[in-house]
Every structure is written in structure tokens, then in C-alpha cells.
Amino acid sequence: MLRKGQFLADRYEILEQIGAGGMADVYKAKCHKLNRFVAIKVMKKEFSDDKTFVTKFRAEAQSAAGLTHSNVVSVYDVGDEDGIYYIVMELVEGITLKKYIEKRGRIPFKEAASIAIQVVNGMEAAHKAGVVHRDIKPQNIIISKDGKVKVTDFGIAKVSSNTTINSSQTMGSVHYISPEQARGGYSDARTDIYSMGITIFEMLTGTVPFDADNSVTVAVKHIQDKIPLASTLAEGIPVSIDKIVAKCTEKKPDRRYQTAEELLADLKKSLVMPDVDFVKMAPIMEDEMSKKEENEELNEDLDVLDDDNEETLEDLDDEDGVLDDEDEDEDDIDDESNEKLDKIMKYIGIGIAAIILIITVFVILKLVGCGSSSTETETETTTVSEDDSSLVSVPDVTGKSKEEAIEALNEVSLGYSIVTQSSSTVEEGYVISQGTTAGSKVSANTRIVLTVSKGTETETVSVTNVKGMTEEKATETLKDLGFEVEVEYAYSTTVEAGNVISYSPTGSAEKGSTITIKVSRGEEEKTVTMIDLTGMSESSAISWLTSNSLTYTIQYQTSSGEYGYVTAQNYKEGASVTTSTSIVVTVSHKEATVDIPDVTEMSSAKAKSTLEAAGFNVSTVTAASDTVAKGNVISYSPTGSAVKGSTITITVSSGPAEIESGTNEAGTN
């Protein structure tokens, strides 16, 4: 960790730490050469000796350095000094989109669209420069105080090519990962478009579409499960943005928006025509070669990932901690006061409102300008011309088990696509109907849609976001919705004890199913093994106790020991104590005594100087003496020894006592 006031490259002065992640810390700094504030990302010391991490860290700078766009965080400089690897970037005063979603909950459609437009603008600039981000997510999107949105963290970005293949080191966060990334395959600009679709979904609904207890399960859901329409989880979502999200999150890249430019055009149009269904979904019919490839892919058993892909996905937990949302948020140093954060939110809201107005006016003017031009209707036609000899007869598989139906179709060189549907009459796992009538003649490798029963219909209910609620309130809320509740407990440095850290599953779930809530125990208490403090000075003992986060009480005694040193402790050496345990330390305040010099018959001046030299204060009284010369000490008190600084009283002779003669004279008369 860098210290405040430290300089890098003799120009960047570290001012404060403003963020932290798994691989790097982020600091606010001042560039004294250009007199401006910057953000500096510094690789954590434990990774600086790892060539893989250093290469990944430098790759981020190289990926982003060539991008100059108002919606991308600019990279100014990169360097290393005494084993410290750092990237100097534009400082954006604001908060991450993730934090904004947590604060706002569901974001209104127009505001979400405005934010998405700015992000996609940045993506488009990156894609045109040949850079695929590959980790688009709310945590990597910053909203400035004036509502400006910027994409950051090109840590796993890569210059796109025909051989851009994923590995465990280059996969994005699993909640936003594309199916092709989850499989460990080829990724391109359409990968970012999928992740952007998930990000828009989260803005609109306040939750991610898939969640589970481990990253492999979430990744498999992205490969297999259809993402629900955002409008089924939240009210007020118009058809245009609903369809945009659906198109972004198609499983096959060929069915998504092919460029960020296409996505941008539809997002802008949705602002002025929200309730018009203008989004063009990719046609279902495909050429013969595509059908064959799709059938081969669909015929694979996606219920079990192969060993290589599963290891790749499991690596995500070690590399990025992708499943731990708290970690991702927890890693942000966002300890601003609520008042300050509310002020930032207010500024952001005003800024985004202004941007929405500008974009809306621009799009309306553009549409009006195009209104006078002729409209061309594109019609896609697919012509299939087959020789009757190459056609096959579709078998009747209704009522068969899914496995039997697949086997029957494969025997005549036909593929399949499974659609599940609730049924009170057909047993779970058996075919209710088939999309192509039995006996029909179709081309070999044609995909036959099978509707398979998933058993008796169960009611699906939207799961309320209970993060931050008390355990009692969250349990009551979920039970009122018809769910069973299971409670787990975990320590947290950011969530108050007794409040909900997270819950699973999110999105929607079957009524009567179990929702697991994770409740904070507060900050974890550290266990410390006591050492022997006796004989230590009071300051040394306090220093050790403080450095180990132990609470303590100091009590003093005057009966024994050396002044200022520990004589006893309530927990002996070797005892295990927690940070909440109060350690009682006894310190000696017994005053040190010194011998009192014998100053009898010394002159008062010499006696005083002798006693003061020994560390005492001196008080003087006089008395008559027939035996001690005037001005000399008759006696002193106390004698023997006394505490340094105490007062010694000396009695000084005033000479012999005077004899009164008046009585004798009177007697003679």
C-alpha cells in the first residue's frame, strides 16, 4: 500500500486511496508536471513477482491507451518503479453503476436507456479500434457527478482477431458472461453486446437474471437457460427496451446485434418510440449448413460440462471472485457519508436528465428529417429446394420420453430443439407434442421442436430484493410471497450485524421453493494469542495491545514493582482471546525512594544545597540551641529515605536562648 505524500516517477503525488480490487489498489493523486488530479491503479505487491499478472496488468494499459473517447476512461501513463507497477488514468469523480443500482434499485426506463447509450458509445469506439472489452458489467462503468458515463477497466480486454479464444485468465465476471465465454470459445464484439444486455436487464429490474451458489451453475444457466423478459420482473418496461435486451442476450452470437452501432440506433429510437415494437429479431430459418452445425451443437448433452470447461469456470472463483458480489462492492472504498453520496446522486440525476433530453431531441430531429424519404421494406426470404429423394419422414415421438424421442429422430438424421411446458396430464420428461407433424417429409438434419413436459405447473413469483433488510423483515417479506426461508450467517465488514448481505436465487422462483438469505454477523472477531506483558513499560504494552486490535484497561498499584512497568495481566501468556475481550493490565505506580543525606550541624546553606542535589525540596525552621552554632542544622525530618521530590524540613540553630534578668533586679530593691 502506498502512503500519503509518496511520489511516483517524481511527478505523481499520492493523496488518498479511493478503491481496491483483487489485483490492484486505486489512488487519487496529483500530477505536478501538468497540475491536474489523476487516478493511479497500482498492482498489489503480492502479484508483482507473478509474470502472468504483470502481463495482464500491462495489457490493460495497452488495450485502453489507444482509445480516446468521452465515454471511455482515458489512460495517460504507465510505468514501474522499485517493483511498483502502475497505470495513470483520468480521475472520474462519481460512483460505479453497480453502486448506483444498489442505491436507486430499479432504474426508470428512460434513465437506463440514456446510461446504456453512453456505454454503447464507448463500446463502439473500442470495437472500431479493434478492442473487445470482454468484461462489461456495472462495476466497470462509472457515472460522474454531471451524469457522464464512462467505461473503465480493460483488464481482460484483447485486440480482436480471428483467434480470440477465452481462457480462465480472460473470462469476464460470471453473472455477465456470454455463453461463448462460458464455453471457453471464440469471442468478439458480440460478446460485449451480450454482457451489455445483462447490464441493461439489471438496471431495469434491480437484479441479475441468473444467480446460484457457485460460478459453474451460473455459467451453465447462461449457456442453457432462456433469460426472462425484464418486463416479467418489473413494471413499466416498454416493449422496445424489452426486445432490445432479448436480442442482446440471444444465446447464439449470430442472432444478436452484430455491431454496437446497430444496438446504439435501437436504443436511441426506444427513447422516442418506447411502445413501438420496431426491434428486428433474427429470423429462425437458416441455411442448410447452419442447421447442421446447430443440430450437432444441440445434440450435445449440455447438462454436464466437459472437464476442461468446468475447470476453466471453477478457476473464475480463484481468479476474480466473480460470484461474490459483496466482494466486488466491498472492494470499492466508498466510505463517503450518506449526505455526500446523496449529493452525488442528485447531481448524477440532473446530469442524466439533461442527457436524456439532448438525445431525445436529436433522435426526433433525425427521424423527422428521414420522414420525407422513401421507406424501404426489407424482406428476408429463404428458398429451400430439395430433391424428394433427400427428404426423410418425421417419426411420431409424441408420448415418448425425451431420450427415446431424441434417439428416434437421430436414427433418421434429424436434429431436435427442446421446449419445456407444464402439464397436468403428461408425465415430467415425456413429449407433449412435436412441432412438425409425424409423417411429414423434411430435409435431413432439420431441427424438430419437441415440447417436453416439466410436470404440474408451479406458480413463479418475483423474488423481492431483501438486501440490507433485517433478518426478521426479510424473512417476513419472503414468507408473505409464499417462499420458505433458510438463513445462513457470515461475517461482513460492510453490512451491519443482523442485516441481509445477499439472497439466492434472485429474479424469480417457484412459489413454495426455498430462498436462502445470508445474514451479517458483523465484522469477524480476530483471535489473538496473549504474550507475557509483565516487565514491559506501560507504553510498550499498550502498543502491542493496540496493534492486535485488543481492547484494554490500565489499572495502577503503588505497593510493588518498578514505576511505570507492568506487574500483572488478567489473561496469562498463551491464552486465546478475541478482539472484544477486555484485557486488564496492572502497572506499578510505586514511587522510587532515595536515601536522605545526613545534614546535621551543616550550615543551613550547605544543607539545603546537599538535599536539593539529592532530589528533595527543602523547608527551613529555626530554634534556639546551646550546643549547635548559630546558622547550623540542629536536625532534619524525615530521616532515612524518602520519595524523590518530597520535602525535607531542616531545623537551623538561632544560637543560645537569651536569659531574662529583670526579676533579679526587682528582688534587690
Secondary structure as UniProt FT lines:
FT   TURN            4..5
FT   STRAND          7..8
FT   TURN            9..11
FT   STRAND          12..20
FT   STRAND          24..31
FT   TURN            32..35
FT   STRAND          36..43
FT   HELIX           45..47
FT   TURN            48..49
FT   HELIX           51..65
FT   TURN            70..71
FT   STRAND          75..81
FT   TURN            82..83
FT   STRAND          84..90
FT   STRAND          94..96
FT   HELIX           97..104
FT   HELIX           109..128
FT   TURN            129..130
FT   STRAND          131..132
FT   HELIX           138..140
FT   STRAND          141..144
FT   TURN            145..146
FT   STRAND          149..151
FT   TURN            155..156
FT   STRAND          158..159
FT   TURN            162..163
FT   TURN            168..169
FT   HELIX           174..176
FT   HELIX           179..182
FT   TURN            183..184
FT   HELIX           189..205
FT   HELIX           215..224
FT   HELIX           230..232
FT   HELIX           239..248
FT   HELIX           253..255
FT   HELIX           260..272
FT   TURN            274..275
FT   HELIX           288..298
FT   TURN            302..303
FT   HELIX           307..319
FT   TURN            322..323
FT   HELIX           325..330
FT   HELIX           338..371
FT   HELIX           388..390
FT   STRAND          391..393
FT   TURN            398..399
FT   HELIX           402..411
FT   TURN            412..413
FT   STRAND          415..421
FT   TURN            428..429
FT   STRAND          430..434
FT   TURN            438..439
FT   STRAND          441..443
FT   TURN            444..445
FT   STRAND          447..453
FT   STRAND          460..462
FT   TURN            467..468
FT   HELIX           471..480
FT   TURN            481..482
FT   STRAND          484..490
FT   TURN            497..498
FT   STRAND          499..504
FT   STRAND          508..510
FT   TURN            511..512
FT   STRAND          514..520
FT   STRAND          527..529
FT   TURN            534..535
FT   HELIX           538..547
FT   TURN            548..549
FT   STRAND          551..557
FT   TURN            563..564
FT   STRAND          565..569
FT   TURN            573..574
FT   STRAND          576..578
FT   TURN            579..580
FT   STRAND          582..588
FT   STRAND          593..595
FT   TURN            600..601
FT   HELIX           604..613
FT   TURN            614..615
FT   STRAND          617..623
FT   TURN            630..631
FT   STRAND          632..637
FT   STRAND          641..643
FT   TURN            644..645
FT   STRAND          647..653
FT   HELIX           662..668
//
